Amino acid sequence: MNWEIVGSIGELFGAVAVVVSLVYLAKQINQNTKQVEKQSRTQRLSVLGHLGDQWRGFRSNITSNPEVATIWRRGNENLEQLDADERTLFDLLLVEFFWGITYNWMMGVEEGLGEYLRDEIEDNLLIYDSPGLRAWWESSPHRNEYPSDLIATVDGLFKKNS
């Protein structure tokens, strides 16, 4: 038997084994990628569901109590219409509102929902935009509790839509 032929056959089997290993590895990577994408999609949907629950809860605070709804409406029209107790309630409602916005903002950054949530944040701010909300935002001591990049975004959006 010629050792060169045996060596060539060994190299051929080695090359086939490498190709088979690469094909197997490619299939495993493809399956793993699909699984990661599915988990990511499921996680994003879960986050969006949580955000929806949060906004429903916020709106429920207003819609479930006619007195709170009246304070919300009057405060959005003009902060000066509110007495001290009403102003405190309105202030707390807006703190909760902007913490909801902040949570959306952070989920956009942390969970990779950036563009979608940035659009949603702007839409929500424009839906709720009012003279009272703007006056509160400009004068509220709570304003500095929020992330600086969110503050800049809100300021820019209000300025752009003035």
WOPETA-V589942 format. One record per pair of residues at least 12 apart in sequence whose C-alpha atoms are under 10 Angstrom apart, sorted by the first residue. I is the first residue (numbers start at 1). J is the second residue. If there is no record, write none. Layout:
BEGIN
i-><I	I>
j-><J	J>
END
This chain:
BEGIN
i-><40	40	43	44	44	44	44	44	47	47	47	47	47	48	48	48	48	51	51	51	51	51	54	54	54	54	55	55	55	58	58	58	58	58	59	59	61	62	67	68	68	68	68	69	70	71	71	71	71	71	71	71	72	72	72	72	72	72	72	72	72	73	73	73	74	74	74	74	75	75	75	75	75	75	75	75	75	75	76	76	76	76	76	76	76	76	76	76	76	77	77	77	77	78	78	78	78	78	78	78	79	79	79	79	79	79	79	80	80	81	90	90	90	91	91	91	91	91	92	94	94	94	94	94	95	95	95	95	95	95	95	97	97	97	98	98	98	98	98	98	98	99	99	100	101	101	101	101	101	101	101	101	101	101	102	102	102	102	102	102	103	104	104	104	104	105	105	105	105	105	105	105	106	106	108	118	118	121	121	121	122	122	122	122	125	125	125	126	126	126	129	129	130	134	134	134	137	137	137	137	138>
j-><111	112	111	107	108	111	112	113	104	107	108	111	113	104	107	113	117	100	101	103	104	107	97	100	103	104	97	100	101	93	94	96	97	100	93	97	93	93	86	86	89	90	93	90	86	83	85	86	87	89	90	93	86	87	89	90	91	93	94	132	133	90	130	132	86	87	90	132	87	89	90	91	130	131	132	133	135	136	90	94	128	129	130	131	132	133	134	135	136	130	131	132	133	130	131	132	133	134	135	136	91	131	132	133	134	135	136	132	135	132	132	133	136	133	136	137	140	142	142	133	136	137	140	142	136	137	140	142	143	145	146	124	125	128	125	137	142	143	145	146	150	145	146	121	117	118	120	121	122	124	125	146	150	154	121	145	146	147	150	151	146	117	118	120	121	117	118	120	121	147	149	150	147	150	121	150	153	150	153	154	153	154	157	158	154	157	158	157	158	161	158	161	158	154	155	158	151	154	155	158	155>
END
